[in-house]
Amino acid sequence: MSLADEYDVDVAFYHRDATIYVDTRSGASEHLLGLLDDLGLNRHRALADVWHQVPDEMDEIAMKSMADRAAPLLARAGYQVDIDAGLFGGTAYRTALAEQAAHRQPSPPAPRAAPPRRTR
């Protein structure tokens, strides 16, 4: 069972032993795994387990920045994401939120209430 299964999310980011790991649910779709690959995360496999990691050759700031950018992109794609609080909220995250807000469709105007009908 992966951490994503335990947290009941599609993707779980966590930091352990100077590495950022990205777990997906057991049996995650190839589409999700491919999206994580495309975001620059390294895919790993051992027996039936599949997980991703931020590349080890990156320094701590670059690793956090990569996770920071990936999480809102996954959420925007419709996946439920859990991320350790220490990884989230940096500059890249705030930039991604601003970009997301800029692309959000404006809410439709509220319908006007009909005037009350008079009765005699």
Secondary structure, DSSP 4 states (H G I P E B T S, - for coil): --HHHHHTSSEEEEEETTEEEEEE-TT--HHHHHHHHHTTPEEEEETTEEEEE--TTS-HHHHHHHHHHHHHHHHHTT--EEE-TTTSSSHHHHHHHHHHHHHSPPPPPPPPPPPPPP--
